[in-house]
Amino acid sequence: MKYLNSFVVFALIIAGIAFSSCTKMKKDKIDETWRLIRVDQDSTISWFELWEFQGEMVYMTIRPTGGTTLDTIATAEYSVKAGASKTIITMQQSTYPIYNGDWEVLTVNKEMMVILNRTDGEFIYREFIKE
């Protein structure tokens, strides 16, 4: 019985370390600058939107195509929770309130990120490529 208790404690410690390192790895992948892909492309749009995840903040900026200046359109605090099958980005205190809430990370890799926010039966879907 004593060995069984020791084994259970050891297994819980290992599981805790694994989930903690999983969250760190996902956060490291997300902590980048991402360019929003416009799903409904409009030829009259002459700017693009960047989301920069940095530390505990995300900065949403726009830049005219070919321009060098960035205009901040919103900021928010964010955190990442990663489990075995799901990663969630939680945004709060956004200056653009529609972005507050939990965003499920559908895909994140070296080239792209896809996130989805479901609130009250509605959803916001965003696709990004790494800048």
C-alpha positions as CSV (number, residue, x, y, z in Angstrom):
1,M,0.0,0.0,0.0
2,K,2.9,2.4,0.8
3,Y,4.4,1.8,-2.6
4,L,1.1,2.4,-4.3
5,N,0.7,5.7,-2.6
6,S,4.2,6.7,-3.6
7,F,3.5,5.7,-7.2
8,V,0.3,7.7,-7.3
9,V,2.1,10.8,-6.0
10,F,4.9,10.4,-8.4
11,A,2.5,9.9,-11.3
12,L,0.6,13.1,-10.4
13,I,3.8,15.1,-10.2
14,I,4.9,13.9,-13.6
15,A,1.5,14.7,-15.1
16,G,1.6,18.2,-13.6
17,I,5.0,18.8,-15.1
18,A,3.9,17.5,-18.5
19,F,0.8,19.7,-18.6
20,S,2.7,22.7,-17.4
21,S,5.4,22.3,-20.1
22,C,2.7,21.7,-22.7
23,T,1.2,25.2,-21.9
24,K,4.6,26.8,-22.1
25,M,5.3,25.2,-25.5
26,K,2.0,26.4,-26.8
27,K,2.5,29.9,-25.4
28,D,5.9,30.0,-27.0
29,K,4.4,29.1,-30.4
30,I,1.7,31.8,-30.0
31,D,4.1,34.6,-28.8
32,E,4.7,35.9,-32.3
33,T,3.4,38.5,-34.7
34,W,0.6,37.2,-36.8
35,R,-1.0,38.7,-39.9
36,L,-4.8,38.4,-40.2
37,I,-5.9,36.6,-43.4
38,R,-9.0,38.3,-44.8
39,V,-11.4,35.5,-45.7
40,D,-13.7,37.7,-47.7
41,Q,-11.1,39.6,-49.7
42,D,-12.1,43.1,-50.8
43,S,-9.9,44.7,-53.5
44,T,-10.6,48.1,-52.0
45,I,-8.8,47.3,-48.7
46,S,-5.4,48.9,-48.7
47,W,-4.2,47.9,-45.2
48,F,-3.6,44.8,-43.2
49,E,-4.1,43.8,-39.6
50,L,-1.4,42.4,-37.3
51,W,-1.9,40.7,-33.9
52,E,1.3,40.7,-31.8
53,F,1.3,38.4,-28.8
54,Q,3.9,39.6,-26.4
55,G,4.3,38.5,-22.8
56,E,0.9,38.9,-21.2
57,M,-0.5,41.3,-23.8
58,V,-1.8,41.2,-27.4
59,Y,-1.6,44.3,-29.6
60,M,-3.9,44.5,-32.6
61,T,-2.5,47.0,-35.1
62,I,-3.2,48.0,-38.7
63,R,-0.6,49.0,-41.3
64,P,-1.3,50.4,-44.8
65,T,0.0,48.1,-47.5
66,G,3.5,49.3,-48.3
67,G,3.5,51.7,-45.3
68,T,5.8,51.7,-42.3
69,T,3.5,53.2,-39.6
70,L,1.4,51.0,-37.3
71,D,-1.9,52.2,-35.7
72,T,-3.0,50.3,-32.6
73,I,-6.7,49.5,-32.9
74,A,-7.0,47.3,-29.7
75,T,-5.0,45.8,-26.9
76,A,-5.9,43.0,-24.5
77,E,-4.4,40.9,-21.7
78,Y,-4.2,37.2,-22.6
79,S,-3.3,33.9,-21.1
80,V,-2.9,30.4,-22.5
81,K,-4.2,27.1,-21.1
82,A,-3.2,23.9,-22.9
83,G,-4.5,20.5,-22.2
84,A,-4.0,17.1,-23.8
85,S,-6.5,17.9,-26.6
86,K,-7.4,21.6,-26.5
87,T,-5.6,24.9,-26.2
88,I,-7.5,28.0,-25.1
89,I,-6.4,31.7,-25.3
90,T,-8.3,33.8,-22.8
91,M,-8.4,37.5,-23.6
92,Q,-9.7,40.1,-21.1
93,Q,-9.6,43.8,-20.6
94,S,-9.7,44.4,-24.4
95,T,-10.2,47.9,-25.6
96,Y,-12.4,46.2,-28.3
97,P,-14.8,44.2,-26.1
98,I,-15.8,41.7,-28.8
99,Y,-12.4,40.1,-28.4
100,N,-12.8,39.4,-24.7
101,G,-13.4,35.7,-23.8
102,D,-12.1,32.3,-24.6
103,W,-10.6,31.5,-28.0
104,E,-10.1,27.9,-28.9
105,V,-6.8,27.4,-30.9
106,L,-7.8,25.1,-33.8
107,T,-4.3,25.2,-35.4
108,V,-1.0,26.7,-34.4
109,N,2.3,25.8,-36.1
110,K,5.4,27.6,-37.5
111,E,3.4,29.1,-40.3
112,M,-0.2,29.6,-39.3
113,M,-2.7,30.0,-36.4
114,V,-6.5,29.5,-36.5
115,I,-8.6,30.6,-33.5
116,L,-12.3,30.5,-32.8
117,N,-14.4,32.3,-30.2
118,R,-17.9,31.0,-29.4
119,T,-20.1,33.3,-27.4
120,D,-23.9,33.1,-26.9
121,G,-24.5,31.1,-30.1
122,E,-22.3,33.3,-32.3
123,F,-18.7,32.9,-33.3
124,I,-15.7,34.8,-34.5
125,Y,-13.2,32.9,-36.6
126,R,-9.7,34.3,-37.3
127,E,-6.9,32.8,-39.5
128,F,-3.4,34.2,-39.4
129,I,0.0,33.6,-41.0
130,K,3.2,34.3,-39.2
131,E,4.6,37.8,-40.0
